Structures are given as C-alpha cells and as structure tokens.
Amino acid sequence: DRLVANRSWLRRLFAMARQRDLKAVVLFTEADIWTPPARRALSEDGFAELRAQLDTQSKRYSGKVLLVDSAPLGKDKRPAIEWRDSVGHLSLGTASVQVKVTPGEDTRFALAKPETKAKTKH
C-alpha cells in the first residue's frame, strides 16, 4: 500500500511542479532513501522502488530536486550536498545548516558558510 501511495504522491507532486513551472522541489525524510545499502542484497533494500520512482520523476522534471534527511553522518563528516545530475542529497544527522537558495543559478542550493563570531575582549 505504501509503494502505491508513494508512486501516486510523487506523480502528483512532480506534475504540479511542472504545471506551475516551479524551478525546484525539496523533499524531507527521516531516513536516507537515496543512498542504496552497500552490503545488503537489493531484496532487502526497502527504498529501492521509491528511489527508482524519484529517479524517474526527477529525469522528467526540468528543475532541481533536493532530498534532505536526518540520517546519521559518518565519523568526522559534516553535512554536504552531493549532486547526481539534477538531484542533490543532504544528510544532516543531528546538525543544523542554513541552505542558501539562489533562483536562476544552475547550482540553486548551497550550504551557507557559517558566520564566524567576532571575538570581543572582556
């Protein structure tokens, strides 16, 4: 049931984005649905069909797609947007980030550089 609902929802979402000429779509999930598991068989990959649906829809869509999730980051890793064609993937773990959105730019989404606080003397 979930796979059917996801397929229907994604079709509607991308159809609306195309109809309204939206330049980007941002999807938030708890799990990292975009990165396939490295060592498990595909039959154990619960997100394989959803990932295939997203891949199909994003290829039909002329805008950018950003997938944001709260999947844990590896040791000493910082959040970063990894692009594959027009789809960007950002895992946050427990970090917080500021995403800079620049309409009309090819990159469109980028992580804002953290502001450095000025040191004050006491």
MISE-22065 format. One record per atom (N, C-alpha, C): x, y, z; atom name. Coordinates in nm, 4 decimals. Example, Ala and Ser with C-alpha at 12.3 -4.5 7.8 and 13.67 -1.06 7.14 Angstrom:
// residues 2
@px = 1.3190; py = -0.5690; pz = 0.7800; atom = N
@px = 1.2300; py = -0.4500; pz = 0.7800; atom = CA
@px = 1.3200; py = -0.3300; pz = 0.7800; atom = C
@px = 1.2850; py = -0.2250; pz = 0.7080; atom = N
@px = 1.3670; py = -0.1060; pz = 0.7140; atom = CA
@px = 1.2900; py = 0.0030; pz = 0.7870; atom = C
***
This chain:
// residues 122
@px = 0.0818; py = -0.1198; pz = 0.0000; atom = N
@px = 0.0000; py = 0.0000; pz = 0.0000; atom = CA
@px = 0.0861; py = 0.1261; pz = 0.0000; atom = C
@px = 0.1956; py = 0.1227; pz = 0.0775; atom = N
@px = 0.2805; py = 0.2413; pz = 0.0857; atom = CA
@px = 0.3454; py = 0.2714; pz = -0.0493; atom = C
@px = 0.3900; py = 0.1665; pz = -0.1199; atom = N
@px = 0.4540; py = 0.1876; pz = -0.2501; atom = CA
@px = 0.3575; py = 0.2502; pz = -0.3498; atom = C
@px = 0.2336; py = 0.2046; pz = -0.3489; atom = N
@px = 0.1317; py = 0.2602; pz = -0.4383; atom = CA
@px = 0.1037; py = 0.4058; pz = -0.4006; atom = C
@px = 0.0908; py = 0.4324; pz = -0.2717; atom = N
@px = 0.0655; py = 0.5694; pz = -0.2256; atom = CA
@px = 0.1833; py = 0.6610; pz = -0.2605; atom = C
@px = 0.3068; py = 0.6134; pz = -0.2392; atom = N
@px = 0.4247; py = 0.6939; pz = -0.2738; atom = CA
@px = 0.4288; py = 0.7248; pz = -0.4230; atom = C
@px = 0.4022; py = 0.6251; pz = -0.5052; atom = N
@px = 0.4037; py = 0.6453; pz = -0.6501; atom = CA
@px = 0.3025; py = 0.7521; pz = -0.6897; atom = C
@px = 0.1816; py = 0.7410; pz = -0.6371; atom = N
@px = 0.0762; py = 0.8373; pz = -0.6686; atom = CA
@px = 0.1139; py = 0.9767; pz = -0.6198; atom = C
@px = 0.1629; py = 0.9857; pz = -0.4989; atom = N
@px = 0.2003; py = 1.1139; pz = -0.4402; atom = CA
@px = 0.3131; py = 1.1803; pz = -0.5188; atom = C
@px = 0.4155; py = 1.1023; pz = -0.5555; atom = N
@px = 0.5274; py = 1.1586; pz = -0.6307; atom = CA
@px = 0.4846; py = 1.2047; pz = -0.7695; atom = C
@px = 0.3990; py = 1.1283; pz = -0.8339; atom = N
@px = 0.3479; py = 1.1703; pz = -0.9656; atom = CA
@px = 0.2748; py = 1.3031; pz = -0.9549; atom = C
@px = 0.1883; py = 1.3155; pz = -0.8548; atom = N
@px = 0.1136; py = 1.4410; pz = -0.8360; atom = CA
@px = 0.2080; py = 1.5567; pz = -0.8047; atom = C
@px = 0.3029; py = 1.5322; pz = -0.7152; atom = N
@px = 0.3968; py = 1.6360; pz = -0.6755; atom = CA
@px = 0.4737; py = 1.6905; pz = -0.7958; atom = C
@px = 0.5321; py = 1.6022; pz = -0.8754; atom = N
@px = 0.6111; py = 1.6469; pz = -0.9894; atom = CA
@px = 0.5230; py = 1.7029; pz = -1.1010; atom = C
@px = 0.4013; py = 1.6514; pz = -1.1176; atom = N
@px = 0.3078; py = 1.7087; pz = -1.2164; atom = CA
@px = 0.2728; py = 1.8515; pz = -1.1782; atom = C
@px = 0.2470; py = 1.8745; pz = -1.0495; atom = N
@px = 0.2171; py = 2.0110; pz = -1.0028; atom = CA
@px = 0.3380; py = 2.1019; pz = -1.0207; atom = C
@px = 0.4560; py = 2.0519; pz = -0.9916; atom = N
@px = 0.5775; py = 2.1332; pz = -1.0072; atom = CA
@px = 0.5967; py = 2.1724; pz = -1.1533; atom = C
@px = 0.5729; py = 2.0783; pz = -1.2455; atom = N
@px = 0.5855; py = 2.1097; pz = -1.3884; atom = CA
@px = 0.4771; py = 2.2073; pz = -1.4320; atom = C
@px = 0.3539; py = 2.1839; pz = -1.3877; atom = N
@px = 0.2405; py = 2.2684; pz = -1.4262; atom = CA
@px = 0.2601; py = 2.4123; pz = -1.3783; atom = C
@px = 0.3127; py = 2.4285; pz = -1.2589; atom = N
@px = 0.3336; py = 2.5620; pz = -1.2017; atom = CA
@px = 0.4691; py = 2.6206; pz = -1.2385; atom = C
@px = 0.5442; py = 2.5479; pz = -1.3195; atom = N
@px = 0.6768; py = 2.5886; pz = -1.3633; atom = CA
@px = 0.7687; py = 2.6206; pz = -1.2454; atom = C
@px = 0.7607; py = 2.5350; pz = -1.1423; atom = N
@px = 0.8480; py = 2.5511; pz = -1.0266; atom = CA
@px = 0.9888; py = 2.5085; pz = -1.0655; atom = C
@px = 1.0858; py = 2.5802; pz = -1.0159; atom = N
@px = 1.2248; py = 2.5545; pz = -1.0533; atom = CA
@px = 1.2919; py = 2.4511; pz = -0.9639; atom = C
@px = 1.2267; py = 2.4157; pz = -0.8523; atom = N
@px = 1.2882; py = 2.3207; pz = -0.7601; atom = CA
@px = 1.1821; py = 2.2549; pz = -0.6725; atom = C
@px = 1.2175; py = 2.1350; pz = -0.6254; atom = N
@px = 1.1365; py = 2.0599; pz = -0.5306; atom = CA
@px = 1.2297; py = 2.0158; pz = -0.4185; atom = C
@px = 1.1844; py = 2.0317; pz = -0.2943; atom = N
@px = 1.2624; py = 1.9870; pz = -0.1790; atom = CA
@px = 1.1790; py = 1.8844; pz = -0.1038; atom = C
@px = 1.2397; py = 1.7674; pz = -0.0776; atom = N
@px = 1.1725; py = 1.6604; pz = -0.0048; atom = CA
@px = 1.2499; py = 1.6313; pz = 0.1232; atom = C
@px = 1.1772; py = 1.6162; pz = 0.2334; atom = N
@px = 1.2378; py = 1.5861; pz = 0.3625; atom = CA
@px = 1.1960; py = 1.4458; pz = 0.4052; atom = C
@px = 1.2931; py = 1.3681; pz = 0.4502; atom = N
@px = 1.2649; py = 1.2341; pz = 0.5020; atom = CA
@px = 1.3487; py = 1.2118; pz = 0.6271; atom = C
@px = 1.3081; py = 1.1162; pz = 0.7049; atom = N
@px = 1.3879; py = 1.0815; pz = 0.8231; atom = CA
@px = 1.5064; py = 0.9947; pz = 0.7823; atom = C
@px = 1.4813; py = 0.8960; pz = 0.6984; atom = N
@px = 1.5863; py = 0.8032; pz = 0.6564; atom = CA
@px = 1.6509; py = 0.8504; pz = 0.5269; atom = C
@px = 1.7706; py = 0.8041; pz = 0.5028; atom = N
@px = 1.8397; py = 0.8293; pz = 0.3760; atom = CA
@px = 1.7824; py = 0.7324; pz = 0.2740; atom = C
@px = 1.6904; py = 0.7819; pz = 0.1927; atom = N
@px = 1.6271; py = 0.6960; pz = 0.0926; atom = CA
@px = 1.7061; py = 0.6932; pz = -0.0377; atom = C
@px = 1.8010; py = 0.7842; pz = -0.0549; atom = N
@px = 1.8691; py = 0.7985; pz = -0.1828; atom = CA
@px = 1.9916; py = 0.7092; pz = -0.1967; atom = C
@px = 2.0596; py = 0.6817; pz = -0.0870; atom = N
@px = 2.1819; py = 0.6033; pz = -0.0942; atom = CA
@px = 2.1502; py = 0.4557; pz = -0.0765; atom = C
@px = 2.1762; py = 0.3736; pz = -0.1791; atom = N
@px = 2.1471; py = 0.2307; pz = -0.1638; atom = CA
@px = 2.2402; py = 0.1671; pz = -0.0611; atom = C
@px = 2.1915; py = 0.0654; pz = 0.0083; atom = N
@px = 2.2776; py = -0.0019; pz = 0.1056; atom = CA
@px = 2.3954; py = -0.0682; pz = 0.0358; atom = C
@px = 2.5107; py = -0.0593; pz = 0.0971; atom = N
@px = 2.6329; py = -0.1073; pz = 0.0328; atom = CA
@px = 2.6466; py = -0.2588; pz = 0.0358; atom = C
@px = 2.6077; py = -0.3219; pz = 0.1445; atom = N
@px = 2.6404; py = -0.4636; pz = 0.1607; atom = CA
@px = 2.5206; py = -0.5571; pz = 0.1663; atom = C
@px = 2.4015; py = -0.5028; pz = 0.1545; atom = N
@px = 2.2846; py = -0.5893; pz = 0.1603; atom = CA
@px = 2.2356; py = -0.6208; pz = 0.0197; atom = C
@px = 2.1641; py = -0.7288; pz = 0.0078; atom = N
@px = 2.1043; py = -0.7636; pz = -0.1218; atom = CA
@px = 1.9951; py = -0.6629; pz = -0.1539; atom = C
@px = 1.9721; py = -0.6402; pz = -0.2826; atom = N
@px = 1.8677; py = -0.5458; pz = -0.3227; atom = CA
@px = 1.7312; py = -0.5862; pz = -0.2693; atom = C
@px = 1.7082; py = -0.7162; pz = -0.2502; atom = N
@px = 1.5789; py = -0.7612; pz = -0.1988; atom = CA
@px = 1.5555; py = -0.7105; pz = -0.0565; atom = C
@px = 1.6620; py = -0.6718; pz = 0.0134; atom = N
@px = 1.6489; py = -0.6192; pz = 0.1486; atom = CA
@px = 1.6452; py = -0.4672; pz = 0.1522; atom = C
@px = 1.6525; py = -0.4029; pz = 0.0377; atom = N
@px = 1.6529; py = -0.2572; pz = 0.0296; atom = CA
@px = 1.5095; py = -0.2070; pz = 0.0231; atom = C
@px = 1.4590; py = -0.1602; pz = 0.1356; atom = N
@px = 1.3207; py = -0.1147; pz = 0.1431; atom = CA
@px = 1.2917; py = 0.0127; pz = 0.0663; atom = C
@px = 1.3952; py = 0.0834; pz = 0.0207; atom = N
@px = 1.3740; py = 0.2089; pz = -0.0510; atom = CA
@px = 1.4041; py = 0.1985; pz = -0.2001; atom = C
@px = 1.4350; py = 0.0795; pz = -0.2504; atom = N
@px = 1.4744; py = 0.0640; pz = -0.3910; atom = CA
@px = 1.3665; py = 0.1149; pz = -0.4866; atom = C
@px = 1.2419; py = 0.0774; pz = -0.4640; atom = N
@px = 1.1360; py = 0.1201; pz = -0.5552; atom = CA
@px = 1.1103; py = 0.2704; pz = -0.5435; atom = C
@px = 1.1112; py = 0.3220; pz = -0.4229; atom = N
@px = 1.0924; py = 0.4661; pz = -0.4044; atom = CA
@px = 1.2049; py = 0.5438; pz = -0.4724; atom = C
@px = 1.3274; py = 0.4951; pz = -0.4581; atom = N
@px = 1.4423; py = 0.5593; pz = -0.5220; atom = CA
@px = 1.4270; py = 0.5569; pz = -0.6745; atom = C
@px = 1.3797; py = 0.4451; pz = -0.7284; atom = N
@px = 1.3573; py = 0.4347; pz = -0.8733; atom = CA
@px = 1.2490; py = 0.5320; pz = -0.9189; atom = C
@px = 1.1429; py = 0.5456; pz = -0.8390; atom = N
@px = 1.0359; py = 0.6398; pz = -0.8724; atom = CA
@px = 1.0881; py = 0.7840; pz = -0.8700; atom = C
@px = 1.1668; py = 0.8171; pz = -0.7688; atom = N
@px = 1.2254; py = 0.9515; pz = -0.7620; atom = CA
@px = 1.3182; py = 0.9770; pz = -0.8800; atom = C
@px = 1.3960; py = 0.8775; pz = -0.9158; atom = N
@px = 1.4869; py = 0.8903; pz = -1.0285; atom = CA
@px = 1.4082; py = 0.9164; pz = -1.1569; atom = C
@px = 1.3032; py = 0.8399; pz = -1.1793; atom = N
@px = 1.2200; py = 0.8574; pz = -1.2982; atom = CA
@px = 1.1567; py = 0.9949; pz = -1.3015; atom = C
@px = 1.0959; py = 1.0358; pz = -1.1908; atom = N
@px = 1.0295; py = 1.1658; pz = -1.1861; atom = CA
@px = 1.1288; py = 1.2812; pz = -1.2016; atom = C
@px = 1.2446; py = 1.2705; pz = -1.1384; atom = N
@px = 1.3414; py = 1.3802; pz = -1.1471; atom = CA
@px = 1.3975; py = 1.3939; pz = -1.2882; atom = C
@px = 1.4068; py = 1.2847; pz = -1.3628; atom = N
@px = 1.4556; py = 1.2920; pz = -1.5011; atom = CA
@px = 1.3537; py = 1.3574; pz = -1.5940; atom = C
@px = 1.2253; py = 1.3479; pz = -1.5594; atom = N
@px = 1.1198; py = 1.4115; pz = -1.6396; atom = CA
@px = 1.1003; py = 1.5582; pz = -1.6017; atom = C
@px = 1.1599; py = 1.5974; pz = -1.4947; atom = N
@px = 1.1409; py = 1.7318; pz = -1.4380; atom = CA
@px = 1.2609; py = 1.8177; pz = -1.4744; atom = C
@px = 1.2365; py = 1.9381; pz = -1.5209; atom = N
@px = 1.3465; py = 2.0238; pz = -1.5658; atom = CA
@px = 1.4140; py = 2.0989; pz = -1.4512; atom = C
@px = 1.3542; py = 2.0994; pz = -1.3329; atom = N
@px = 1.4121; py = 2.1710; pz = -1.2196; atom = CA
@px = 1.5050; py = 2.0839; pz = -1.1370; atom = C
@px = 1.5496; py = 2.1410; pz = -1.0270; atom = N
@px = 1.6373; py = 2.0701; pz = -0.9338; atom = CA
@px = 1.5533; py = 2.0030; pz = -0.8257; atom = C
@px = 1.6058; py = 1.8944; pz = -0.7715; atom = N
@px = 1.5406; py = 1.8229; pz = -0.6615; atom = CA
@px = 1.6429; py = 1.8115; pz = -0.5496; atom = C
@px = 1.6027; py = 1.8514; pz = -0.4296; atom = N
@px = 1.6906; py = 1.8389; pz = -0.3135; atom = CA
@px = 1.6244; py = 1.7457; pz = -0.2129; atom = C
@px = 1.6938; py = 1.6380; pz = -0.1782; atom = N
@px = 1.6476; py = 1.5422; pz = -0.0775; atom = CA
@px = 1.7243; py = 1.5705; pz = 0.0515; atom = C
@px = 1.6515; py = 1.5973; pz = 0.1589; atom = N
@px = 1.7127; py = 1.6271; pz = 0.2880; atom = CA
@px = 1.6655; py = 1.5217; pz = 0.3875; atom = C
@px = 1.7599; py = 1.4619; pz = 0.4605; atom = N
@px = 1.7213; py = 1.3614; pz = 0.5595; atom = CA
@px = 1.8011; py = 1.3792; pz = 0.6877; atom = C
@px = 1.7574; py = 1.3097; pz = 0.7900; atom = N
@px = 1.8250; py = 1.3178; pz = 0.9203; atom = CA
@px = 1.9063; py = 1.1923; pz = 0.9493; atom = C
@px = 1.9482; py = 1.1232; pz = 0.8433; atom = N
@px = 2.0303; py = 1.0029; pz = 0.8614; atom = CA
@px = 2.1626; py = 1.0402; pz = 0.9284; atom = C
@px = 2.2135; py = 0.9534; pz = 1.0134; atom = N
@px = 2.3399; py = 0.9834; pz = 1.0823; atom = CA
@px = 2.4543; py = 1.0034; pz = 0.9835; atom = C
@px = 2.5429; py = 1.0937; pz = 1.0190; atom = N
@px = 2.6629; py = 1.1176; pz = 0.9388; atom = CA
@px = 2.7751; py = 1.0296; pz = 0.9895; atom = C
@px = 2.8668; py = 0.9969; pz = 0.9024; atom = N
@px = 2.9835; py = 0.9196; pz = 0.9438; atom = CA
@px = 3.0707; py = 1.0010; pz = 1.0380; atom = C
@px = 3.1604; py = 0.9327; pz = 1.1049; atom = N
@px = 3.2503; py = 0.9989; pz = 1.1999; atom = CA
@px = 3.3298; py = 1.1075; pz = 1.1280; atom = C
@px = 3.3368; py = 1.2233; pz = 1.1897; atom = N
@px = 3.4097; py = 1.3389; pz = 1.1365; atom = CA
@px = 3.3533; py = 1.3911; pz = 1.0041; atom = C
@px = 3.2319; py = 1.3547; pz = 0.9707; atom = N
@px = 3.1684; py = 1.4050; pz = 0.8478; atom = CA
@px = 3.0831; py = 1.5260; pz = 0.8815; atom = C
@px = 3.0776; py = 1.6184; pz = 0.7890; atom = N
@px = 2.9924; py = 1.7363; pz = 0.8015; atom = CA
@px = 2.8853; py = 1.7298; pz = 0.6927; atom = C
@px = 2.7713; py = 1.7898; pz = 0.7172; atom = N
@px = 2.6685; py = 1.7899; pz = 0.6128; atom = CA
@px = 2.7207; py = 1.8537; pz = 0.4839; atom = C
@px = 2.6862; py = 1.7938; pz = 0.3728; atom = N
@px = 2.7244; py = 1.8451; pz = 0.2409; atom = CA
@px = 2.6207; py = 1.7981; pz = 0.1396; atom = C
@px = 2.5944; py = 1.8816; pz = 0.0412; atom = N
@px = 2.5026; py = 1.8427; pz = -0.0655; atom = CA
@px = 2.5831; py = 1.7692; pz = -0.1724; atom = C
@px = 2.5421; py = 1.6477; pz = -0.1994; atom = N
@px = 2.6066; py = 1.5676; pz = -0.3043; atom = CA
@px = 2.5102; py = 1.5618; pz = -0.4219; atom = C
@px = 2.5565; py = 1.6046; pz = -0.5383; atom = N
@px = 2.4712; py = 1.6113; pz = -0.6569; atom = CA
@px = 2.4953; py = 1.4938; pz = -0.7497; atom = C
@px = 2.3871; py = 1.4420; pz = -0.8014; atom = N
@px = 2.3880; py = 1.3418; pz = -0.9070; atom = CA
@px = 2.2883; py = 1.3916; pz = -1.0107; atom = C
@px = 2.3405; py = 1.4432; pz = -1.1197; atom = N
@px = 2.2578; py = 1.5090; pz = -1.2218; atom = CA
@px = 2.1809; py = 1.6235; pz = -1.1557; atom = C
@px = 2.0495; py = 1.6231; pz = -1.1625; atom = N
@px = 1.9717; py = 1.7346; pz = -1.1071; atom = CA
@px = 1.9194; py = 1.7064; pz = -0.9665; atom = C
@px = 1.9656; py = 1.5977; pz = -0.9044; atom = N
@px = 1.9196; py = 1.5606; pz = -0.7704; atom = CA
@px = 2.0331; py = 1.5794; pz = -0.6704; atom = C
@px = 2.0048; py = 1.6579; pz = -0.5675; atom = N
@px = 2.1005; py = 1.6772; pz = -0.4599; atom = CA
@px = 2.0550; py = 1.6011; pz = -0.3369; atom = C
@px = 2.1504; py = 1.5502; pz = -0.2613; atom = N
@px = 2.1192; py = 1.4750; pz = -0.1403; atom = CA
@px = 2.1970; py = 1.5348; pz = -0.0250; atom = C
@px = 2.1265; py = 1.5606; pz = 0.0861; atom = N
@px = 2.1863; py = 1.6213; pz = 0.2048; atom = CA
@px = 2.1422; py = 1.5448; pz = 0.3284; atom = C
@px = 2.2356; py = 1.4765; pz = 0.3926; atom = N
@px = 2.2082; py = 1.4128; pz = 0.5217; atom = CA
@px = 2.2571; py = 1.5071; pz = 0.6300; atom = C
@px = 2.1746; py = 1.5257; pz = 0.7334; atom = N
@px = 2.2079; py = 1.6202; pz = 0.8393; atom = CA
@px = 2.2517; py = 1.5553; pz = 0.9692; atom = C
@px = 2.2103; py = 1.4316; pz = 0.9929; atom = N
@px = 2.2346; py = 1.3745; pz = 1.1246; atom = CA
@px = 2.1639; py = 1.4614; pz = 1.2275; atom = C
@px = 2.2377; py = 1.5059; pz = 1.3270; atom = N
@px = 2.1795; py = 1.5957; pz = 1.4277; atom = CA
@px = 2.2242; py = 1.7395; pz = 1.4063; atom = C
@px = 2.2946; py = 1.7656; pz = 1.2961; atom = N
@px = 2.3446; py = 1.9005; pz = 1.2681; atom = CA
@px = 2.2325; py = 1.9901; pz = 1.2173; atom = C
@px = 2.2550; py = 2.1173; pz = 1.2285; atom = N
@px = 2.1644; py = 2.2136; pz = 1.1660; atom = CA
@px = 2.2468; py = 2.2929; pz = 1.0652; atom = C
@px = 2.1845; py = 2.3272; pz = 0.9551; atom = N
@px = 2.2531; py = 2.4001; pz = 0.8499; atom = CA
@px = 2.1619; py = 2.5089; pz = 0.7962; atom = C
@px = 2.2216; py = 2.6002; pz = 0.7259; atom = N
@px = 2.1458; py = 2.7009; pz = 0.6542; atom = CA
@px = 2.1689; py = 2.6751; pz = 0.5064; atom = C
@px = 2.0612; py = 2.6556; pz = 0.4326; atom = N
@px = 2.0709; py = 2.6296; pz = 0.2895; atom = CA
@px = 2.0427; py = 2.7598; pz = 0.2159; atom = C
@px = 2.1369; py = 2.7982; pz = 0.1333; atom = N
@px = 2.1217; py = 2.9190; pz = 0.0518; atom = CA
@px = 2.0536; py = 2.8794; pz = -0.0783; atom = C
@px = 1.9450; py = 2.9466; pz = -0.1106; atom = N
@px = 1.8705; py = 2.9195; pz = -0.2328; atom = CA
@px = 1.8897; py = 3.0379; pz = -0.3259; atom = C
@px = 1.9411; py = 3.0106; pz = -0.4454; atom = N
@px = 1.9668; py = 3.1161; pz = -0.5426; atom = CA
@px = 1.8874; py = 3.0869; pz = -0.6695; atom = C
@px = 1.7675; py = 3.1448; pz = -0.6820; atom = N
@px = 1.6874; py = 3.1214; pz = -0.8027; atom = CA
@px = 1.7642; py = 3.1687; pz = -0.9261; atom = C
@px = 1.7504; py = 3.0930; pz = -1.0332; atom = N
@px = 1.8136; py = 3.1294; pz = -1.1585; atom = CA
@px = 1.9560; py = 3.0791; pz = -1.1729; atom = C
@px = 2.0182; py = 3.0378; pz = -1.0655; atom = N
@px = 2.1538; py = 2.9833; pz = -1.0730; atom = CA
@px = 2.1464; py = 2.8342; pz = -1.1023; atom = C
@px = 2.2468; py = 2.7825; pz = -1.1700; atom = N
@px = 2.2493; py = 2.6397; pz = -1.2011; atom = CA
@px = 2.2600; py = 2.5564; pz = -1.0746; atom = C
@px = 2.3371; py = 2.6032; pz = -0.9770; atom = N
@px = 2.3542; py = 2.5296; pz = -0.8523; atom = CA
@px = 2.2270; py = 2.5343; pz = -0.7679; atom = C
@px = 2.1622; py = 2.6472; pz = -0.7634; atom = N
@px = 2.0349; py = 2.6708; pz = -0.6934; atom = CA
@px = 2.0414; py = 2.6521; pz = -0.5426; atom = C
@px = 2.0940; py = 2.5402; pz = -0.4935; atom = N
@px = 2.1037; py = 2.5147; pz = -0.3499; atom = CA
@px = 2.2505; py = 2.5030; pz = -0.3112; atom = C
@px = 2.2860; py = 2.5666; pz = -0.2016; atom = N
@px = 2.4220; py = 2.5538; pz = -0.1482; atom = CA
@px = 2.4148; py = 2.5734; pz = 0.0015; atom = C
@px = 2.5053; py = 2.5105; pz = 0.0729; atom = N
@px = 2.5113; py = 2.5321; pz = 0.2171; atom = CA
@px = 2.5789; py = 2.6661; pz = 0.2423; atom = C
@px = 2.5140; py = 2.7469; pz = 0.3246; atom = N
@px = 2.5719; py = 2.8757; pz = 0.3596; atom = CA
@px = 2.6910; py = 2.8521; pz = 0.4514; atom = C
@px = 2.7936; py = 2.9291; pz = 0.4326; atom = N
@px = 2.9105; py = 2.9168; pz = 0.5199; atom = CA
@px = 2.8728; py = 2.9717; pz = 0.6567; atom = C
@px = 2.9121; py = 2.9021; pz = 0.7626; atom = N
@px = 2.8784; py = 2.9509; pz = 0.8961; atom = CA
@px = 2.9449; py = 3.0857; pz = 0.9209; atom = C
@px = 2.8691; py = 3.1720; pz = 0.9836; atom = N
@px = 2.9249; py = 3.3023; pz = 1.0182; atom = CA
@px = 3.0183; py = 3.2867; pz = 1.1355; atom = C
@px = 3.1295; py = 3.3544; pz = 1.1306; atom = N
@px = 3.2211; py = 3.3495; pz = 1.2439; atom = CA
@px = 3.1858; py = 3.4637; pz = 1.3365; atom = C
@px = 3.1837; py = 3.4337; pz = 1.4634; atom = N
@px = 3.1510; py = 3.5354; pz = 1.5627; atom = CA
@px = 3.2753; py = 3.6176; pz = 1.5930; atom = C
@px = 3.2566; py = 3.7453; pz = 1.5972; atom = N
@px = 3.3683; py = 3.8336; pz = 1.6291; atom = CA
@px = 3.4080; py = 3.8149; pz = 1.7746; atom = C
@px = 3.5358; py = 3.8062; pz = 1.7973; atom = N
@px = 3.5846; py = 3.7894; pz = 1.9341; atom = CA
@px = 3.5861; py = 3.9261; pz = 2.0009; atom = C
@px = 3.5377; py = 3.9264; pz = 2.1212; atom = N
@px = 3.5369; py = 4.0514; pz = 2.1975; atom = CA
@px = 3.6223; py = 4.0350; pz = 2.3204; atom = C
@px = 3.6858; py = 4.1435; pz = 2.3587; atom = N
@px = 3.7687; py = 4.1412; pz = 2.4804; atom = CA
@px = 3.6825; py = 4.1825; pz = 2.5975; atom = C
@px = 3.7001; py = 4.1163; pz = 2.7068; atom = N
@px = 3.6240; py = 4.1490; pz = 2.8282; atom = CA
@px = 3.7149; py = 4.2082; pz = 2.9296; atom = C
***
